[in-house]
Amino acid sequence: MTHNHAVKARNWSIANLVAYFLVLGINYLGSSGFFNDTSQVDVSDKYTTLITPAGFAFSIWGVIYILLLATLGYFLVKRKDKAISDIIIDVSPLFIISSLFNIAWIIAFSYLRIGLSTLFILGLLFSLLFIVEKLYKKRSNFSFTLAGTAFSLYSAWVFIATIVNVSVYLVQLGWSGFGISESIWTVLILLVAIGFAIFYLSQFKNAVFPLPLAWAFIGIYGSYMSGRLTPDMAGIIQILLLVGIVILLSLSGVVFFKNNKAIFPK
């Protein structure tokens, strides 16, 4: 490994940690209502959708951020390893971009610029999916379990957050749903989420990806069980959520064992 390559890996590792803590700080400010005297929870409560998870579901962010910090710390410590330094240089620009999108999303969402926040969260989603794809392609070059788990959880949860964000935007616009009831749209959205998970698994054999989706379904189910959401067809939606949870968890288990007890295939 050349000196220039090593310096690049070190600089990117440091930049990643700076971006991480900046995102963490902005997230804290956003959740505390620093921006526009409004937290993300306040905005979600203002524009309630039939797929908004119960509050406990958002605890997954803690798991995601802990795993991300562990991954970035691992990259920093192991940066002198050629395979790891290659990964660092390859994915770091995307991670910085994803961090900027995350920050922009929090601020736009807090200021009720829901349409703009939808664009930002889409940018966040695609940058994370590209990171997972890069890790997948280089999985034979390094021990990817930690990084693969962290970014798979992150991207899958942001996928759900993107769907909710779009739904919030449509509520803000007062969209009529082309005359189709909100409950039917909810059923269709849940089916699309399950379908996307199946498609993604068929392409990348990622055993972790379905888990945040299942957790989101549990959170949405919790909203119905608490009485927070009581639409028409509530019973059907709840049954679909339970079926979806079983399907997603089963898919994760099947793929895990097909991968010889690994996140990705060898």
Residue pairs with C-beta under 8 A, 6 or more apart in sequence:
1 80
1 82
1 85
5 85
5 89
6 79
6 80
6 85
8 85
8 89
9 79
9 80
9 84
9 85
9 88
9 89
10 76
10 79
12 88
12 89
12 92
12 93
13 72
13 75
13 76
13 79
13 88
13 92
14 76
15 92
15 96
16 72
16 75
16 76
16 88
16 92
16 95
16 96
17 72
17 73
17 76
19 95
19 96
19 99
19 100
20 68
20 69
20 72
20 99
22 99
22 103
23 99
23 102
23 103
24 65
26 102
26 103
26 106
26 107
27 61
27 102
27 106
29 35
29 106
30 39
30 40
30 106
30 107
30 109
30 110
31 39
31 40
31 41
32 39
33 39
33 42
33 110
35 106
35 107
35 110
35 111
36 110
36 111
36 112
38 110
38 111
38 112
39 110
40 106
40 109
40 110
41 55
43 109
43 110
43 112
43 114
43 168
44 52
44 164
44 168
46 112
47 114
47 168
47 171
47 172
48 171
48 229
49 164
49 167
49 168
49 171
50 167
50 182
50 183
50 185
50 186
50 229
50 231
50 237
51 163
51 164
51 167
51 186
51 189
51 190
51 220
52 164
52 167
52 168
52 220
52 223
52 229
53 160
53 164
53 216
53 218
53 219
53 220
53 222
53 223
54 219
54 220
54 222
54 223
54 226
54 228
56 219
56 222
57 215
57 216
57 218
57 219
57 220
57 222
58 219
60 153
60 157
60 212
60 215
61 157
63 153
64 150
64 153
64 154
64 157
67 146
67 149
67 150
67 153
68 150
68 151
68 154
70 146
70 150
71 146
71 147
71 150
71 151
74 146
74 147
75 84
75 87
75 88
75 147
78 84
79 85
79 88
81 142
83 138
83 141
83 142
84 142
86 138
86 141
87 134
87 135
87 138
87 141
87 142
87 147
90 134
90 138
91 131
91 134
91 135
94 127
94 128
94 130
94 131
94 134
95 127
95 131
97 123
97 127
98 123
98 124
98 127
98 128
98 131
101 120
101 121
101 123
101 124
101 127
102 124
104 117
104 120
105 117
105 120
105 121
105 124
108 114
108 116
108 117
108 120
109 117
109 165
112 172
114 165
114 168
114 169
114 172
115 169
115 172
117 165
117 169
118 162
118 165
118 166
118 169
121 158
121 161
121 162
121 165
122 162
124 158
125 155
125 158
125 159
125 162
128 151
128 154
128 155
128 158
129 155
131 151
131 155
132 148
132 151
132 152
132 155
132 204
132 206
133 204
135 144
135 147
135 148
135 151
136 148
136 204
136 206
136 264
138 144
139 148
139 264
139 266
140 266
144 263
144 264
145 262
145 263
148 206
148 208
148 263
148 264
149 208
149 263
152 206
152 208
152 209
152 263
153 208
153 211
153 212
155 209
156 208
156 209
156 210
156 211
156 212
156 213
157 212
157 215
157 216
159 193
159 196
159 212
159 213
160 193
160 212
160 213
160 216
163 189
163 192
163 193
167 189
170 177
177 185
181 232
181 233
182 231
183 231
183 232
183 233
183 234
183 236
183 237
184 233
186 231
186 233
186 237
187 233
187 236
187 237
187 240
190 217
190 237
190 240
190 241
190 244
191 240
193 213
193 244
194 213
194 244
194 247
194 248
197 209
197 210
197 213
197 248
197 251
198 251
200 206
200 209
201 209
201 210
201 251
201 255
204 264
205 255
205 258
205 259
205 264
205 265
206 255
206 263
206 264
207 252
207 253
207 255
207 256
207 259
207 262
207 263
207 264
208 252
208 263
209 252
210 248
210 249
210 251
210 252
211 248
211 249
211 252
213 244
213 248
214 244
214 245
214 248
214 249
214 252
217 241
217 244
217 245
217 248
218 241
218 245
220 241
221 238
221 241
221 242
221 245
223 229
224 230
224 234
224 237
224 238
224 241
225 238
231 237
256 262
256 263
258 265
259 265
259 266
260 266
